Amino acid sequence: MRILAAALALALAPDAAAQVSDASGLRLDARVTAHDQAEAPRPGIDWKLTAGVAAIDAESGERRWATPFQLRARFNEGRTAIKISGDGYSRLRSEDGTLSGFNDVTVAVNQALTRSLIAEAGVTVPAGGEVGSEEGRERFGLIYNRALTSRWEAQARGRLTHYEANPAPGVSHFRRQGLLQLAYNLDTPRSDVLLQVIRSYRPGSWQATAAGMAYERPLREGSRPPMAALGFTRGLTTGAHDNTYEVAFSLRF
């Protein structure tokens, strides 16, 4: 718990600029992790594919949409998971023109340290092109997910990302992120309402805070039903009051 608190303290430090990076992937991973902790692992490899569409209406006037996804393989009695994720294909329209292409892809490993504490490590492969990065980055983090009551569940995570590219003078090689999530289970089995707050900070460059809500429910009855999720996120930082609308579907197989 002391290690997790230190990670979150780093992730929640203040700054003056306004921008968010990889936030949609962090929000999606928080939802997937919460479900994984609540679901019993199946023998062998337990696969889950989550994919959807996100539309971002930025305060700056930019309009962007992306196709975020995550493919997760869980094994070792549910204690280990390998995840491949990214924003897929995206399109950005602004006063300067339109950019489109495929985004970076991240390969990550989650390892349960205890029943509630999980360590994560990952590598992001740059996609280049009009919207992808030119240099890779690595990330490390801790996740604490715990059921508070039969209906309430909480998750806290801290993540540290290292950029391989040489930054501008005074800009750190590291980005710090923190997320707090609170989930409430409705009367319908596995139908949840989630509240999320996310903070991103890169010293010498930018910082941003956002809050969001999501609703998830199964599409049919059964032990492993496909899930649908609707989400809305609002930027809280001055100059970055962006609105993000998301829809996603998950299939466990």
QUIZI-V638932 format. One record per residue. N is the residue number from 0. RES is the residue in one letter. SS is DSSP state (hx for helix, st for strand, lp for the rest). PSI is psi in radians with two decimals (NA if undefined). D_CENTER is the distance of its C-alpha to the mean C-alpha in whole Angstrom. Layout:
N	RES	SS	PSI	D_CENTER
N	RES	SS	PSI	D_CENTER
This chain:
0	M	lp	-0.64	21
1	R	hx	-0.66	23
2	I	hx	-0.76	21
3	L	hx	-0.73	17
4	A	hx	-0.68	19
5	A	hx	-0.71	20
6	A	hx	-0.74	16
7	L	hx	-0.61	15
8	A	hx	-0.70	18
9	L	hx	-0.73	18
10	A	hx	-0.40	14
11	L	lp	0.33	16
12	A	lp	2.66	19
13	P	lp	2.89	20
14	D	lp	-3.00	21
15	A	lp	-0.35	23
16	A	lp	-3.12	21
17	A	st	1.86	18
18	Q	lp	2.64	15
19	V	lp	2.41	12
20	S	lp	2.43	10
21	D	lp	0.30	7
22	A	hx	-0.71	6
23	S	hx	-0.68	5
24	G	hx	-0.63	3
25	L	hx	-0.72	1
26	R	hx	-0.75	3
27	L	hx	-0.76	4
28	D	hx	-0.59	4
29	A	hx	-0.71	6
30	R	hx	-0.76	8
31	V	hx	-0.75	9
32	T	hx	-0.71	10
33	A	hx	-0.74	12
34	H	hx	-0.70	14
35	D	hx	-0.67	15
36	Q	hx	-0.48	16
37	A	hx	-0.38	18
38	E	lp	2.50	19
39	A	lp	2.34	22
40	P	lp	2.61	22
41	R	lp	2.77	24
42	P	lp	2.58	27
43	G	lp	-2.45	26
44	I	lp	2.21	23
45	D	st	1.96	20
46	W	st	2.53	18
47	K	st	2.28	16
48	L	st	2.20	15
49	T	st	2.25	12
50	A	st	2.68	13
51	G	st	-2.82	13
52	V	st	2.41	14
53	A	st	2.31	13
54	A	st	2.24	15
55	I	st	2.15	15
56	D	st	1.73	19
57	A	lp	2.60	19
58	E	lp	-0.50	21
59	S	lp	-0.18	23
60	G	lp	-0.16	24
61	E	lp	2.58	22
62	R	st	2.26	20
63	R	st	2.50	17
64	W	st	2.62	16
65	A	st	2.96	14
66	T	lp	1.24	13
67	P	lp	2.57	10
68	F	st	2.83	10
69	Q	st	2.23	10
70	L	st	2.07	13
71	R	st	2.31	13
72	A	st	2.07	17
73	R	st	2.38	18
74	F	st	-2.88	21
75	N	lp	0.83	23
76	E	lp	0.58	24
77	G	lp	0.02	20
78	R	lp	-0.34	20
79	T	st	2.43	18
80	A	st	2.39	15
81	I	st	2.31	15
82	K	st	2.33	12
83	I	st	2.15	12
84	S	st	2.89	10
85	G	st	-3.12	10
86	D	lp	0.08	10
87	G	lp	-2.45	14
88	Y	st	2.40	17
89	S	st	2.83	17
90	R	st	2.25	19
91	L	st	2.18	20
92	R	st	2.23	23
93	S	st	-3.08	25
94	E	lp	-0.40	28
95	D	lp	-0.12	29
96	G	st	-2.85	28
97	T	st	2.34	25
98	L	st	2.54	23
99	S	st	2.77	22
100	G	st	-3.00	20
101	F	st	2.46	18
102	N	lp	3.03	15
103	D	lp	2.74	14
104	V	st	2.38	13
105	T	st	2.33	11
106	V	st	2.15	13
107	A	st	2.75	12
108	V	st	2.28	14
109	N	st	2.35	14
110	Q	st	2.12	17
111	A	st	2.21	18
112	L	lp	-0.66	20
113	T	lp	-3.00	22
114	R	lp	-0.53	21
115	S	lp	-0.32	18
116	L	st	2.27	17
117	I	st	2.39	15
118	A	st	2.52	15
119	E	st	2.59	12
120	A	st	2.46	14
121	G	st	2.86	13
122	V	st	2.31	15
123	T	st	2.19	14
124	V	st	2.13	17
125	P	lp	2.45	18
126	A	lp	-0.33	19
127	G	lp	-2.70	21
128	G	lp	-2.74	23
129	E	lp	-0.51	22
130	V	lp	-0.29	19
131	G	lp	2.91	18
132	S	lp	2.85	18
133	E	lp	-0.34	21
134	E	lp	2.66	20
135	G	lp	3.11	18
136	R	st	2.73	16
137	E	st	2.64	15
138	R	st	2.64	13
139	F	st	2.57	13
140	G	st	3.01	12
141	L	st	2.49	13
142	I	st	2.29	12
143	Y	st	1.98	14
144	N	st	2.20	14
145	R	st	2.38	18
146	A	st	2.17	20
147	L	lp	-0.75	22
148	T	lp	-2.97	24
149	S	lp	-0.32	25
150	R	lp	-0.52	23
151	W	st	2.45	20
152	E	st	2.44	17
153	A	st	2.59	15
154	Q	st	2.39	12
155	A	st	2.42	12
156	R	st	2.58	10
157	G	st	2.43	11
158	R	st	2.38	10
159	L	st	2.12	13
160	T	st	2.27	13
161	H	st	2.20	17
162	Y	st	2.25	18
163	E	lp	-0.51	21
164	A	lp	2.58	22
165	N	lp	2.07	25
166	P	lp	2.99	24
167	A	lp	2.77	26
168	P	lp	2.29	29
169	G	lp	-0.13	27
170	V	lp	2.32	24
171	S	lp	2.67	22
172	H	lp	-0.18	20
173	F	st	2.42	17
174	R	st	2.44	14
175	R	st	2.34	13
176	Q	st	2.53	10
177	G	st	2.53	10
178	L	st	2.38	9
179	L	st	2.31	11
180	Q	st	2.37	11
181	L	st	2.18	15
182	A	st	2.45	15
183	Y	st	2.19	19
184	N	st	2.16	20
185	L	lp	3.12	23
186	D	lp	-0.64	26
187	T	lp	2.27	25
188	P	lp	2.24	24
189	R	lp	0.32	20
190	S	lp	2.11	20
191	D	st	2.64	17
192	V	st	2.24	17
193	L	st	2.42	13
194	L	st	2.31	13
195	Q	st	2.46	10
196	V	st	2.26	11
197	I	st	2.43	9
198	R	st	2.25	12
199	S	st	2.44	12
200	Y	st	2.17	15
201	R	st	1.87	17
202	P	lp	2.34	21
203	G	lp	-0.04	23
204	S	lp	-1.19	21
205	W	st	2.89	19
206	Q	st	2.67	17
207	A	st	2.60	15
208	T	st	2.48	14
209	A	st	2.67	12
210	A	st	2.53	13
211	G	st	2.95	12
212	M	st	2.52	13
213	A	st	2.63	13
214	Y	st	2.23	16
215	E	st	2.50	16
216	R	st	2.65	19
217	P	st	2.59	21
218	L	lp	-0.27	23
219	R	lp	2.96	26
220	E	lp	2.80	27
221	G	lp	3.01	27
222	S	lp	-0.49	25
223	R	lp	1.05	23
224	P	lp	2.64	22
225	P	lp	2.57	20
226	M	st	2.58	17
227	A	st	2.54	17
228	A	st	2.44	14
229	L	st	2.37	15
230	G	st	2.65	13
231	F	st	2.31	14
232	T	st	2.42	12
233	R	st	2.23	15
234	G	st	2.41	15
235	L	lp	-0.10	17
236	T	lp	2.42	19
237	T	lp	2.25	22
238	G	lp	-0.11	22
239	A	lp	0.78	18
240	H	lp	1.10	19
241	D	lp	2.55	17
242	N	st	2.25	16
243	T	st	2.22	13
244	Y	st	2.26	14
245	E	st	2.51	12
246	V	st	2.38	14
247	A	st	2.70	13
248	F	st	2.46	15
249	S	st	2.40	15
250	L	st	2.15	18
251	R	st	2.25	19
252	F	lp	NA	22
